[in-house]
Amino acid sequence: MNTPRTKPPVRYTTPGKSKLPSGVYSVGIQNQQFAALLGTFLSLWPQIEEMMVGLFAELLEMEDEASARLVFRSIINQIRALLL
């Protein structure tokens, strides 16, 4: 048999006892210059990854760049799967 709780659960702290700093918070990137730099970086990332295939092939001394691309993409996909 379930017994009722003697006191209700604490769902929030009282306003005077909050451990959060005071201030106004908003969602998103508010600095326009930083947002532009982040957008530039994210738009260039696929080109950076594609250039890494050539470096990867050189490090492994692979002559066929198509094979190096397959190996590189399989490694990157495994890392992405772990991060998600």
DRENDO-1510 file (C-alpha; in Angstrom, 1 decimal, always signed):
<recs>
REC; n; res; u; v; w
REC; 1; MET; +0.0; +0.0; +0.0 .
REC; 2; ASN; +1.3; +3.5; -0.9 .
REC; 3; THR; +1.5; +5.9; +1.9 .
REC; 4; PRO; +1.1; +9.6; +1.1 .
REC; 5; ARG; +4.1; +11.9; +1.5 .
REC; 6; THR; +4.3; +13.9; +4.6 .
REC; 7; LYS; +5.6; +17.0; +2.9 .
REC; 8; PRO; +5.6; +18.1; -0.8 .
REC; 9; PRO; +8.9; +17.7; -2.8 .
REC; 10; VAL; +11.1; +20.7; -3.2 .
REC; 11; ARG; +10.9; +21.7; -6.8 .
REC; 12; TYR; +12.6; +25.0; -6.7 .
REC; 13; THR; +14.6; +27.2; -4.4 .
REC; 14; THR; +13.2; +30.3; -2.8 .
REC; 15; PRO; +14.1; +33.5; -4.6 .
REC; 16; GLY; +16.3; +34.8; -1.8 .
REC; 17; LYS; +18.4; +31.6; -1.6 .
REC; 18; SER; +19.4; +31.2; -5.3 .
REC; 19; LYS; +23.0; +30.3; -6.0 .
REC; 20; LEU; +22.9; +31.7; -9.5 .
REC; 21; PRO; +24.5; +35.1; -10.1 .
REC; 22; SER; +22.1; +38.0; -10.7 .
REC; 23; GLY; +21.7; +39.3; -14.2 .
REC; 24; VAL; +19.8; +38.9; -17.4 .
REC; 25; TYR; +20.3; +35.8; -19.5 .
REC; 26; SER; +19.4; +35.3; -23.2 .
REC; 27; VAL; +19.8; +32.3; -25.5 .
REC; 28; GLY; +22.1; +32.4; -28.5 .
REC; 29; ILE; +25.2; +34.3; -29.6 .
REC; 30; GLN; +24.7; +38.0; -28.8 .
REC; 31; ASN; +28.1; +39.2; -30.1 .
REC; 32; GLN; +27.7; +39.7; -33.9 .
REC; 33; GLN; +31.4; +39.7; -34.6 .
REC; 34; PHE; +31.8; +36.3; -32.8 .
REC; 35; ALA; +28.8; +34.9; -34.6 .
REC; 36; ALA; +30.3; +36.0; -38.0 .
REC; 37; LEU; +33.6; +34.3; -37.2 .
REC; 38; LEU; +31.9; +31.1; -36.0 .
REC; 39; GLY; +29.9; +31.0; -39.2 .
REC; 40; THR; +33.0; +31.5; -41.3 .
REC; 41; PHE; +34.8; +28.7; -39.4 .
REC; 42; LEU; +31.8; +26.3; -39.8 .
REC; 43; SER; +31.5; +27.0; -43.5 .
REC; 44; LEU; +35.2; +26.3; -44.1 .
REC; 45; TRP; +35.2; +23.1; -42.0 .
REC; 46; PRO; +34.3; +20.7; -44.9 .
REC; 47; GLN; +37.2; +22.1; -47.0 .
REC; 48; ILE; +39.6; +21.6; -44.1 .
REC; 49; GLU; +38.5; +18.0; -43.7 .
REC; 50; GLU; +39.0; +17.4; -47.4 .
REC; 51; MET; +42.5; +18.8; -47.2 .
REC; 52; MET; +43.2; +16.5; -44.2 .
REC; 53; VAL; +42.7; +13.5; -46.5 .
REC; 54; GLY; +45.9; +14.4; -48.4 .
REC; 55; LEU; +47.8; +14.8; -45.2 .
REC; 56; PHE; +46.5; +11.6; -43.9 .
REC; 57; ALA; +47.6; +9.8; -47.1 .
REC; 58; GLU; +51.0; +11.2; -46.7 .
REC; 59; LEU; +51.4; +10.2; -43.1 .
REC; 60; LEU; +50.4; +6.6; -43.9 .
REC; 61; GLU; +52.4; +6.7; -47.1 .
REC; 62; MET; +49.4; +5.7; -49.1 .
REC; 63; GLU; +49.7; +6.3; -52.9 .
REC; 64; ASP; +46.0; +6.0; -53.7 .
REC; 65; GLU; +44.1; +9.0; -52.4 .
REC; 66; ALA; +40.8; +7.4; -52.9 .
REC; 67; SER; +41.7; +4.6; -50.5 .
REC; 68; ALA; +43.0; +7.2; -48.0 .
REC; 69; ARG; +39.7; +9.1; -48.3 .
REC; 70; LEU; +37.8; +5.9; -47.4 .
REC; 71; VAL; +40.0; +5.1; -44.4 .
REC; 72; PHE; +39.9; +8.8; -43.2 .
REC; 73; ARG; +36.1; +9.0; -43.5 .
REC; 74; SER; +35.6; +5.7; -41.7 .
REC; 75; ILE; +37.7; +7.0; -38.8 .
REC; 76; ILE; +35.9; +10.4; -38.7 .
REC; 77; ASN; +32.5; +8.7; -38.7 .
REC; 78; GLN; +33.5; +6.5; -35.8 .
REC; 79; ILE; +34.6; +9.6; -33.8 .
REC; 80; ARG; +31.4; +11.4; -34.7 .
REC; 81; ALA; +29.3; +8.4; -33.6 .
REC; 82; LEU; +31.1; +8.5; -30.2 .
REC; 83; LEU; +30.5; +12.2; -29.7 .
REC; 84; LEU; +26.8; +12.0; -30.5 .
</recs>
